[in-house]
Amino acid sequence: MKNILRHSLTDLLRKPFEPVLTTARHYRGSKLKADLLAGITVAAVEMPQAMAYAYIAQVPPQYGLYTSIVQGILGAIFSSNNHLASGPTNTQSLLVAATAARLMGHGDGATYLQIVIALTLLKGLIQLAFAAARLGNLVRYVSESVIIGFTAGAGILIAVGQVRGFLGMPNTEHVLSPGLMDVIAQTLYHLDQIDSRAVLLGVTALAVLLASTWIWRLFPGPLVALATSAAVVYFAGWTGDGVRVIGALPSPGDELLHPTLPLLSIAQIEALAPGALALALLGMIETVAIGKSIASRRGERINANQEFFTQGLANTVGSFFGNIPGSGSFTRSALNAAAGGQTRLTGVINSLTVLVVFIFFRDAARYIPQAGLAAILFVVAYGLVDWRAMARIARTSRTDAVVCLTSLASALLLPLQYAIYVGVLLNIGLYVRRASELHIAEMVRTGTGPFVERPIADRRGGQKVIFLQVEGDLFFGVADELEDQLQHLSQQGVRVIILRMKRTHWIDTTVLRVLERFAQRMQDIGGQVILCGVKPELMQVIASFGLDQTLGRQNIFETGFGIFTSAKRALQRARELVGESLDLDDVDFSDDESEGWGFQI
C-alpha cells in the first residue's frame, strides 16, 4: 500500500514537468538561434496585442503586458505543445469586460481591476480542479459550430466596441452588456464628438497593417502600425492636446516584484463564479483547439489534461502578479511555428523580450494613440469572423447551422458570460437527441437469398419467432421507445423474441428494467425473450442487475470465438421453445457479421 501511494505521489509531482524535462533532455545548441529569432519575432506582435487586449478588458495596458510575461513563461514551460503561446486573448478579454462591468456597478477603477484579477484567480482554480479530475477530454464534446459562432459574435462585438475609440470619442460607462444594441446606441449618441485627428491616426495605423500583410508574413505589422501612429502624434505635437493616448506605463517592478494575494469574500466568489466558469471553459476550448491545429501540422499530439493544468497554473499564479485572464493565442502560436521556433524555449524568450522592452521603452507609450489600438483590433476582429466556415456549415448540415447561428446571436444579444453556455447546452441537447434515437431492425430472409434488414414497422406479422438487431447505447433516452416497440410485437402473436446485442455498447438500469418487465409479460403469455451476442462487459451488467435470473441463463448466449456461434445457438433455442427442429445448415448467414442479420420463421 505504501508503495502504491508513493508511486501515485511521484506521478502526481512528475507528470506536470514531463514536457519541459523532455525538452531539456533533447535540447541542442543548434536550436537556440532559431528559438531566439522566433521568440523576438512573436514578441514584436505580442506587445501591441497585449496592450490592445487590455484595452478590450477595460484595464490599463500594462496589465496585458504583465499577463504576457507571467502566463507566457508558465505556459511555455508546462504546455504539452512546443509552439502554444499563452497570454491575453481577444475573446477572454471581451468576456472579462462583460462580466466585470455587470458586477462592478458604479465602483471606481480600482474596484474594477480587483474584480478582473479575482476572475483570473477563480478561473485558474477551476481549471486546476478540472485537471485534477482529468476532465480535459470533455472539451471534445463542444462542437466546432459553437466555437465558430461564438467567436464570430465576439469579433463583431470587438469591432463595434472599438468604433468609438477609432473615432476619438470619449470613454463612457462600460457598454459591453447586455449586448450589441447598447454598444451601437452609445456610439450613435456621441457621433457629434468625432475627432478628425483620431480618425487620421486610426486610418494611418490601419493602412500600415493592411500593407504589412502584402510584404511578409512575419512582418510585425501591429508594432510598426503603433510606432507609425505614435510618431505622427509626437511630430504633430498632439500630446496633451485632446488626442486620446495610452500614456506612459509604470515600472513593471511594482507588480512583478511584489506579488499580492487577491482577497475574495464568499459573496464575491458566488457573484464571479458563473463568469469564471465561462472563462475557464472558453479558454480551454480555445487552447485545445489551437494546440490540436498547430500540432496536427507537425505530426504531434497534445494532452488536454496537461493543457488544463498549464492554463490553470498560469492563471492562478498570474493573479498574484496583476494578470488578467488569458489562454492560448492562435495568432501568436501560428506565428511561433511559422517563424521557425523549435522548442518551448521560444515562448520563454518571447516573454522575456516583452519584459525587456517594457522596462526600457515604457515611456514611449505616452505617444501611442488609442485610435491606433482600435485599428489593430479591427484587424483582429475581422480575423475572428470565419465567413467561409459558416457558409460551409450552412451548406453541409442544417442542425450545425442552427447551433452556429444561435451561438452567434447569443454572443451579440445576451450577456457574454452566458452566451457560451447557450451554444454548449444546445450542442449537448442535439447530441442527446441523436443518441436517443433507437436503432432496432428486423432481419428477414428473402427467398433462398441472404438476410436483409427491414424496419419493424414494415413487418407483416404472423411469425412465431422474430430476430431483432439492437445497436448503440441503450440508455434512459431510448427506454420508452424500446418498450413501445417490444410491447407492440408481443401483441402480434410472437412467442419468442431474439435480441442480438453484438452492436450494443452499453446498457443502463432504466433499459434493463424495461427488458425485465417485458420478459415477465412474455412469460405470462407463454413466450420468451432470448439475448445473443452478449459481450462480457454487458453480461456483467446484466448479471449484476439480475436480468439473467428473469430471462433464465439458458436464454442468454454470450459472444464466442466461432463465427455466429451465439446467434446459431439462440436460433436453435428459439425452435426448441416453439417445438420445432432447426437444421442450421439451411440458414444463410451474412458473410460479415458486422453488416447485421436476423432470422424469421
C-alpha positions, 0 to 999 in steps of 0.5 A: 500500500505504501508503495502504491501511494508513493508511486501515485505521489511521484506521478502526481509531482512528475507528470506536470514537468514531463514536457519541459524535462523532455525538452531539456533532455533533447535540447541542442545548441543548434536550436537556440538561434532559431528559438531566439529569432522566433521568440523576438519575432512573436514578441514584436506582435505580442506587445501591441496585442497585449496592450490592445487586449487590455484595452478590450478588458477595460484595464490599463495596458500594462496589465496585458503586458504583465499577463504576457510575461507571467502566463507566457513563461508558465505556459511555455514551460508546462504546455504539452505543445512546443509552439502554444503561446499563452497570454491575453486573448481577444475573446477572454478579454471581451468576456472579462469586460462583460462580466466585470462591468455587470458586477462592478456597478458604479465602483471606481477603477480600482474596484474594477481591476480587483474584480478582473484579477479575482476572475483570473484567480477563480478561473485558474482554480477551476481549471486546476480542479478540472485537471485534477479530475482529468476532465480535459477530454470533455472539451471534445464534446463542444462542437466546432459550430459553437466555437465558430459562432461564438467567436464570430459574435465576439469579433463583431462585438470587438469591432463595434466596441472599438468604433468609438475609440477609432473615432476619438470619442470619449470613454463612457460607462462600460457598454459591453452588456447586455449586448450589441444594441447598447454598444451601437446606441452609445456610439450613435449618441456621441457621433457629434464628438468625432475627432478628425485627428483620431480618425487620421491616426486610426486610418494611418495605423490601419493602412500600415497593417493592411500593407504589412500583410502584402510584404511578409508574413512575419512582418510585425505589422501591429508594432510598426502600425503603433510606432507609425501612429505614435510618431505622427502624434509626437511630430504633430505635437498632439500630446496633451492636446485632446488626442486620446493616448495610452500614456506612459506605463509604470515600472513593471517592478511594482507588480512583478516584484511584489506579488499580492494575494487577491482577497475574495469574500464568499459573496464575491466568489458566488457573484464571479463564479458563473463568469469564471466558469465561462472563462475557464471553459472558453479558454480551454476550448480555445487552447485545445483547439489551437494546440490540436491545429498547430500540432496536427501540422507537425505530426504531434499530439497534445494532452488536454489534461496537461493543457488544463493544468498549464492554463490553470497554473498560469492563471492562478499564479498570474493573479498574484502578479496583476494578470488578467485572464488569458489562454492560448493565442492562435495568432501568436502560436501560428506565428511561433511555428511559422517563424521557425521556433523549435522548442518551448524555449521560444515562448520563454524568450518571447516573454522575456523580450516583452519584459525587456522592452517594457522596462526600457521603452515604457515611456514611449507609450505616452505617444501611442494613440488609442485610435491606433489600438482600435485599428489593430483590433479591427484587424483582429476582429475581422480575423475572428469572423470565419465567413467561409466556415459558416457558409460551409456549415450552412451548406453541409448540415442544417442542425450545425447551422442552427447551433452556429447561428444561435451561438452567434446571436447569443454572443451579440444579444445576451450577456457574454458570460452566458452566451457560451453556455447557450451554444454548449447546452444546445450542442449537448441537447442535439447530441442527446437527441441523436443518441436517443434515437433507437436503432432496432431492425428486423432481419428477414430472409428473402427467398433462398437469398441472404438476410436483409434488414427491414424496419419493424414497422414494415413487418407483416406479422404472423411469425412465431419467432422474430430476430431483432438487431439492437445497436448503440447505447441503450440508455434512459433516452431510448427506454420508452421507445424500446418498450413501445416497440417490444410491447407492440410485437408481443401483441402480434402473436410472437412467442419468442423474441431474439435480441442480438446485442453484438452492436450494443455498447452499453446498457443502463438500469432504466433499459434493463428494467424495461427488458425485465418487465417485458420478459415477465409479460412474455412469460405470462403469455407463454413466450420468451425473450432470448439475448445473443451476442452478449459481450462480457462487459454487458453480461456483467451488467446484466448479471449484476442487475439480475436480468439473467435470473428473469430471462433464465441463463439458458436464454442468454448466449454470450459472444464466442470465438466461432463465427455466429456461434451465439446467434446459431445457438439462440436460433436453435433455442428459439425452435426448441421453445416453439417445438420445432427442429432447426437444421442450421445448415439451411440458414444463410448467414451474412458473410460479415457479421458486422453488416447485421442479420436476423432470422424469421420463421 
